[in-house]
Amino acid sequence: MTGLILYFSGTGNTKRVANEFKSCLLKKKVNVLMYSIEEHINLTNIGYDFLIIGFPKYYEYPIMCMLDYLKQNLQKYDKPIPTLAFCTQAGPLQTDFTGLEKLLKKKNHRLTVAISFPYANNMMIFRAFKPTEPAKLMENQENIRKQIEPLLNIFLKGEISKEHTKVWQRPFIYLVAAACTKLMPAFAMRFSADQSCTHCGLCAENCPMKNIKMVHGNPVFENHCLFCMRCINSCPSNSIRYNKRKCRQYKWKQTLQPIENKPSDVSEHKGK
Ligand SMILES: Cc1cc2nc3c(=O)[nH]c(=O)nc-3n(C[C@H](O)[C@H](O)[C@H](O)COP(=O)(O)O)c2cc1C
């Protein structure tokens, strides 16, 4: 039996949880293939018996770039493929997975397990959004760790466990998320680098949208940004500003040990 894990992670939270799913499956002697959607893997060449999808929650909805990716790349299978979806998020609210479920159904993938994991806030460019307290982060991390094995047991047995939001809330949540996803990129022009920039180009190299161009050694921000916060966190000199204001970096690794101490996690803020 082979499972495919596909994920998107802006600043590493989702990747850490995806790694945890992977190692739990490996312990169960299940073959696992795991890719970030940024790797642009050709899914037509990959055979799998079940799918796990991981992504961060943006604007109280599954990040839309993941939905677009699945729409464009997921193959329609002859036999139904059991699918587990998880999102990582800052807050405690449940997630509306119904849009994702409909999309998966069109590709003959059956969403049987869907869950949100409150984890840590990586969105701190606006003053109203505060970083998650280290103790809370620790508690969230422990909760995630505890849930993964039971969830996989349910999933592999073919049982159903899906989180739900209230039906009347769904169109509203979707509209807000769609509007924010469409409007936010224009605000990316407010990003800039200050004079402490060392011109290393890491921000441009790591941007999942290739939204940053190095012009005469300086990063220039265009308008197709995801607002994933990776540029801020991958900058070695914390030189990136929003609206000319210093941005707080999301330094998860300085506060905690990773869920799983893997060598690949060392570069987590420096790429996929
Ligand atoms: C643009 C943006 C929007 C976000 N919106 C929400 C949200 O609506 N609700 C929430 O709980 N967390 C929200 N977050 C926080 C992220 O979902 C959370 O930090 C997530 O774990 C980040 O995952 P990553 O490190 O894999 O990118 C948002 C983060 C960003 C950058």
The ligand as a Tripos MOL2 file, in Angstrom:
@<TRIPOS>MOLECULE
LIG
   31    33     1     0     0
SMALL
NO_CHARGES

@<TRIPOS>ATOM
      1 C1         -2.1980   35.4440    4.9610 C.3       1 LIG1
      2 C2         -2.4950   34.5950    6.1650 C.ar      1 LIG1
      3 C3         -3.7990   34.4140    6.5720 C.ar      1 LIG1
      4 C4         -4.0780   33.6320    7.7000 C.ar      1 LIG1
      5 N1         -5.3790   33.4500    8.0630 N.ar      1 LIG1
      6 C5         -5.6620   32.6890    9.1310 C.ar      1 LIG1
      7 C6         -7.0130   32.4810    9.5250 C.ar      1 LIG1
      8 O1         -7.9440   32.9830    8.9060 O.2       1 LIG1
      9 N2         -7.2560   31.7250   10.6280 N.ar      1 LIG1
     10 C7         -6.2470   31.1490   11.3440 C.ar      1 LIG1
     11 O2         -6.5280   30.4730   12.3380 O.2       1 LIG1
     12 N3         -4.9550   31.3040   10.9730 N.ar      1 LIG1
     13 C8         -4.6420   32.0540    9.8960 C.ar      1 LIG1
     14 N4         -3.3340   32.2350    9.5150 N.ar      1 LIG1
     15 C9         -2.2530   31.5660   10.2670 C.3       1 LIG1
     16 C10        -1.7580   30.3270    9.5470 C.3       1 LIG1
     17 O3         -2.8390   29.5490    9.0810 O.3       1 LIG1
     18 C11        -0.9110   29.4390   10.4720 C.3       1 LIG1
     19 O4          0.1050   30.1660   11.0560 O.3       1 LIG1
     20 C12        -0.3760   28.2380    9.7000 C.3       1 LIG1
     21 O5          0.0010   27.2420   10.6250 O.3       1 LIG1
     22 C13         0.8200   28.5790    8.8240 C.3       1 LIG1
     23 O6          1.2570   27.3990    8.2120 O.3       1 LIG1
     24 P1          2.6250   27.2870    7.4120 P.3       1 LIG1
     25 O7          3.7340   27.5810    8.3920 O.co2     1 LIG1
     26 O8          2.6660   25.8860    6.9330 O.co2     1 LIG1
     27 O9          2.5670   28.2770    6.3010 O.co2     1 LIG1
     28 C14        -3.0240   33.0060    8.4120 C.ar      1 LIG1
     29 C15        -1.7140   33.2040    7.9930 C.ar      1 LIG1
     30 C16        -1.4440   33.9880    6.8850 C.ar      1 LIG1
     31 C17        -0.0070   34.1660    6.4570 C.3       1 LIG1
@<TRIPOS>BOND
     1     1     2 1
     2     2     3 ar
     3     2    30 ar
     4     3     4 ar
     5     4     5 ar
     6     4    28 ar
     7     5     6 ar
     8     6     7 ar
     9     6    13 1
    10     7     8 2
    11     7     9 ar
    12     9    10 ar
    13    10    11 2
    14    10    12 ar
    15    12    13 ar
    16    13    14 ar
    17    14    15 1
    18    14    28 ar
    19    15    16 1
    20    16    17 1
    21    16    18 1
    22    18    19 1
    23    18    20 1
    24    20    21 1
    25    20    22 1
    26    22    23 1
    27    23    24 1
    28    24    25 2
    29    24    26 1
    30    24    27 1
    31    28    29 ar
    32    29    30 ar
    33    30    31 1
@<TRIPOS>SUBSTRUCTURE
     1 LIG1         1 GROUP 0 **** ****
